Amino acid sequence: THRLAGEFDVAVARYRDALSRSATMDPARHARALGGLGRTLAQAGRPAEAVPLLEESLERTRGIPGAAPGVLADRLNDTGSALFRLGRLDQAVERLEEALALRRELDRVAGKTWGSPRTATLVNNLGLMHYLQGRPGEAEPLLRDALERRRQILPVGHPDVAQTLTNLGLMLKDYGSAEAAVEFLREALEVRRAGLQPDHYRIGQAMLNLAIALRESGEPTDAEDLFRQSLDRLAQHLGADHPQVAVVHTEMGTLWLDTGRADRAEAAFRRSLDIRRKRLPGSHPHLAWSLVGLGTALTDLERHHEALPHLREAVAIRQAVLPENDPLRVQAEHALLKAQRMVARIDPR
């Protein structure tokens, strides 16, 4: 309950207590406590601590004779989600595909046309993985399938519907149309507001996502207001150094770039990069967002030599995880090429 309310410090303390108490109990209870602690740490922005606990929980569950397939599927999903937060996307997809196969078989045996809510969660998560790996053609049908499943089997206004609306909206923004994305992300915000306490951090996340789409669709004034509201909510609830707060700084930096305020953009991207370097491994894909933005801001400020190392690092990260013609990879490569050309003009060899 504390985890779902976003009270992560309290939830971690309760799970640690449960973990110590369950050490002398049956293996299933101990595996459950390990999994609960790992899942909470992952959602609290501490995936490096979470993954070992979740992997241990998964292996312990595999070793329990007669372990229920549904329980194993849950462990696989939680482990895959945490691996995603660490940027280990290929491993995340492996866990999620195994979990989805288990869930589909359970649904078949039970005769459930739309499956269970947990099946819908796995379809949603797998779609998200494909989206983040630059495979929108595989991601979109999965996300639309997850949305339809959740609309069919969950009550109106359920937060899981908002989650899939968000994923689909963000994918359309990146690979389709910002205008189409606004529709999904506005509905996601409405669902969050209707179903959660007014100060819940997930409302701040929904504001952030809608602000991004509004910015991309040419509505910077409305976007700026939502960005500021989102930053206040998320920093207050999750802490100023949470990875979600880094996302807000990054997206605000992009707004400043779009509106010709490169000095403000530089400060925002530096803040987001500081947070991500503290909380994420060095090759994590999210670092590239901060690095591209910072390099672009420095280029706009005619500090081209300073821009180059940031852009080179961003290109290396994206080339390692994205296909050759992916728009995000091309964006980083184009930004680096622009800075290199400006340096060559100033300092010809």
Phi, psi and omega in degrees: 000316178297320179299313181296332178278357181081012179268073193290322180299317179294316181299317179300316180299318179295317181293322178297322177297315179298322181295317180293323181288328185277353184300330181259005181264193182290154185302326182295319179295318181294318178298322179294318179295319176301315181295319179296318178295315180298316180297319180294315179299322179297315181289336178278005179084024181235058187294331180297326175283329187285318189301312179301321179295317181291322178293322176294318177300319180295314181294322177297320180294319177300328184276357180274119179302129177073021178302135183296136179302326179294321177294316179299320178298321178296318179296319179296318179297314181296320179294317178299319180296321179290321176299323175302315181295337176272358181083010179268071193291320180299317178293324178298315180299319178302313181295318184290321179295321177296317180296318182294322177299319177297316182293320180297321179293319177298319179295321180298314181296323182278352180070032181268112183299314183264002179075188180263166175303327181287329173296316179299322178298317180293320177299317178300312184294321179292321175300319178298319179299315180296320177302313184287343175266012176075033179238067184297330179297328176274329184286315188300312179297326177294316181292321177293323176297315179298320180296315180295318177301313183292324176294327183283323191250351180249154178294156178302134179086008180293138183298334178294329175296319178298324180298314181288323173304319180295311182299317180293318179297316180293324178294318178296324178299316184283328189234358182229269186214128177295324180296318177294324180296323182305320181301312181292318185286330175292318177296321178300318178296319179298319179296316179299314182296324182286330188254354185237163173299147187304331183259013184295142184295334181291337172293322175297321177296319180294322175299317179301312183295318178294321179300320179299313182294321178297319177299315182292333181268008174089030178237067188294328182294311177297322180296315182300318180298316179292322177302314182295318178297318180298314181300316180300313183295311186290319179295321180292320187272320186260342184104149187293341182253018179283144179305329178294326177292325175299323178299317181298315179300319179298313184289326175293322177301320178296321176299317179296321177298315183296332184255017172076025180245069187295329180295317177291325178297317180304313181298319181294316180292324177296321179296316180295322180293320178302314181296314184292324177295328178287324193251348185235154175294160190296339181256012185295136182303330182294334177301326184297328178299313179294319184292317177297316180297315180295315179299320179294318179298317179295324176296316179296331179273006179064032175249064192294320180299322179292329184290326190304310183297326178294317182289324176297318179296318179298316180298317180299318180296312185287327177294333181284336188238346186243149177294164191302319185261013179298136182302324181289322176294316179298321179302313181294317180296321179294318179298319178295316180299319179298314180296320179297320179294321179293321177296318181297326179290324183279321187231069185296141179267000000 
